[in-house]
Amino acid sequence: MRLAWLALSLAVSVVPCSLATAAPSGAASEPVATALREHAQLALGSYREAVAGLHDLQAAVGELLARPSKPSLEKARAAWISCRDAYGRTEALRFSGGPIDDLHPITGVQGPEGRINPWPIDEAYLDYVAGEPTSGLISDRRVPMAESTLVSRNAADDETQVTLGYHAIEFLLWGQDRSREGPGARPYTDYASGDPVRDRRRACLKLQVELLIRDLTYVADEWTPGPDRYVNTFLALPPADALGRALSGPATLAAFELASERIGIPLSTGMQEHEQSCFSDNTHRDIAADVDGIVRVLAGDSTHAGLLAALDTASAQEIRERLARIRHLAHAITPPFDAILSSDEFDPRRRGLQALMGELLGLSGAIQRAGEAAGARVMIGGGG
Amino acid sequence: MRRGIAFLAAAYVILSVASAARTEPGTGSELHDERSAGDATVPVQSRSAFTQHVPGLSAEQLSRFALGDHVFRTPWVEAPASVQAFDGLGPFYSARSCSGCHMRDGRGHPPDGPDDVSRSMVVKLGVPDSSGRRRPDARYGSHLSERAVRGLTPEGRLVVRWEDVEHVYADGEKATLRRPRIEIAAPDYGALSHDVRISARIAPAVIGGGLLESVPDSALMALADSGDADGDGVSGRVHWLEATKPGAAPARRRGRFGWKASQPSLAAQVATALADDIGITTPARRELDLTRVQRAARSKPRGGEPELEGATLAALIEYCRLVAVPARRNVDDAVVRRGAERFRDAGCTGCHVATLPTGDDSVRAMARQLIHPYSDLLLHDMGPGLSDGMPEGNAQASEWRTAPLWGLGRSVVVSGYLYLLHDGRARTFEEAILWHDGEARRSRDAFEKLPADSRSDLLRFLESL
């Protein structure tokens, strides 16, 4: 039960005693090994699905830039929402030492998550906002609009300085959300060519989508078997360690990212800026997609067994029941999310979110206990 | 003979297995302990290595940590704003959020040169009075901010020029160090006092705060040796702080946070940083560092009286308390192990104390641990080369708190750079060591006299932290 990420991250010998508490990781039962292999295939499928969604977005953005109009902007927005769902379903694969957000075990390269899903966003850092018509990188014509600029300016001095990823693209498609009732209302004319600043915005959006595709393709490739690929290292780990990693993903996403950061904080502060997809009012779907991903990683899908197959029957049954309740609550969130934030404490929508938070925390505890019973150490991380 | 060695090695492994949960100080095994913070150590080694919480939190603690994390990263805005919860920035400020200087809870960096903008560095001002104590500058106070809210001009701009300093080792090898020359450009309220001292300091990393706070005073007292009674040339002393609350009974508290150990607790450190660096008032700091001549700044709207309090402030402090420390790497590497021994043999652990105990704590992973911050949290005279010319409280100009070394080996991954010492002048561990003087002179000399490969081993040890 050593803290296996460390040993793996650096691919060096580790003092056999130091981080270990006990090591019942030997003779892995066949169901555990099978579950881990299927988990790896499921991860690959999930990232491929996310990349495919991005290609649809790229086509729609191409259409928007070729012929800016209200319908082409609406289509690009619809493509964003659809590809966002596919990405959301991969988030249960974060926080588990994988290629999305950790150091590569062989190359040492930091995973690209910080370019894929950075949030929250200081909008004025990227583009104009109400009252500041010339703010942001897009208006700043002294700086070339190039991929290198977007990469180097992303979180240059502060994490809210976001130039890349899903939410930056979301902001460029919707604009600021200035109402409690609907999403942002950026006009399609922001993408009409022929003006230096608008041309920079056009170039920016195109580059953002390209880079996002490249980054997620990298992650999908790392889950594709091959020499020096992450998946090979993962499957070569002692099975209990690999199981501990894989379970840490959904446990951390449930307890920290979802229950605490993305639901708890917006609810307790009541601030619209604290909801994840605030520009598109898509936060309810973000949450549901994250939950669907948790369900898929744990319970599997039509072709792959989930991690529950590696756990004892009683634990698996308990987690299954919790997943059913969580799924129900997550899909019952009534949009727009920002309207719930301003609701009073008796509002049934608020009550529903609070129940979901409680269930997510309960799930995380149950995953941790079940992992322990299987000799796997589940870490609830502090996000990224 | 070989069998004997093998036997010894086996015995060592058994010993270290036995000591995995609790390293024994003084046995040497502490220098090779992967778990820098005992049970509060986390395995994450990525750019998120400094943003993890200590393991085993309850749901309630986790949600407080998450809220604190959020407050840490949320940029403050000018008052009045539609965003009620986080308004009240400035009027003068260095950064808009905690993470503006401590990005991903990591360290700050100095400007590259006179034209670069300082981003994660603060500027302290002091004018020595006749008794040698530090007084605020009459026009600018004790802190100079390089940013201001709309309609107000910043107090001034920090200009850093780097000067090369050649260093020659005993074996003839050379190293080029650099030293900052600091000035304030465009002072908005006229000239600073003619004898003002300017101390520019980078932001330290935020990890392990609760553990350092939990080290019992008695443990620090036991390490202190202000008169150097043991004659080792090292005379660490507690930074005794005078209670400044008007009307309160005189009380002395031990400082342990900040470059000069001027803050007795994380709560005090947080309140000071909020007020001086972001311009946010709290119950502990209701007044900002504004002087009488800064009238326009004083009349700017505030975001509340105070601007941050209650559960939100408590969550921010709790966050700083619960941030964990990443595990070390390569502790079994022979080079690293040799380097650790060179570090000890050079006397570095005289101040960079390898092991401290923590006291009782409501968080189990933090309670009664043996931790390895490589600091005694005491003040030491570091010699004239590092003096910032400015006494602070009872700390002299050349006295600095032993900087904790844990986590430094992850700085490049977390932040993309590593700058050491209070003003970030050292670009490598080696440069930092070569600046050591005063009480650390003997250790530096010992390092310099080591053969090049042993020096390199020692640096590899530091990288493993």
Interface residues (C-beta under 8 A of the other chain):
Chain A: L3 A4 W5 L6 S9 L10 V12 S13 V14 V15 P16 C17 S18 L19 A20 T21 D101 D102 L103 Q110 G111 G114 P120 D122 A155 D157 D158 E159 T160 A255 F256 A259 S260 E261 G264 I265 S268 T269 G270 M271 E273 H274 L361 G365 M379 I380 G381 G382 G383 G384
Chain B: V13 S16 V17 S19 A20 A21 H32 D33 E34 R35 T41 V42 P43 V44 Q45 S46 R47 S48 T51 Q52 H53 P55 L57 A59 L62 S63 F65 A66 L67 D69 H70 R73 T74 P75 V83 A85 A95 R96 S97 S99 G100 M103 R104 R119 S120 V323 A324 A327 R329 N330 V331 D332 D333 V413
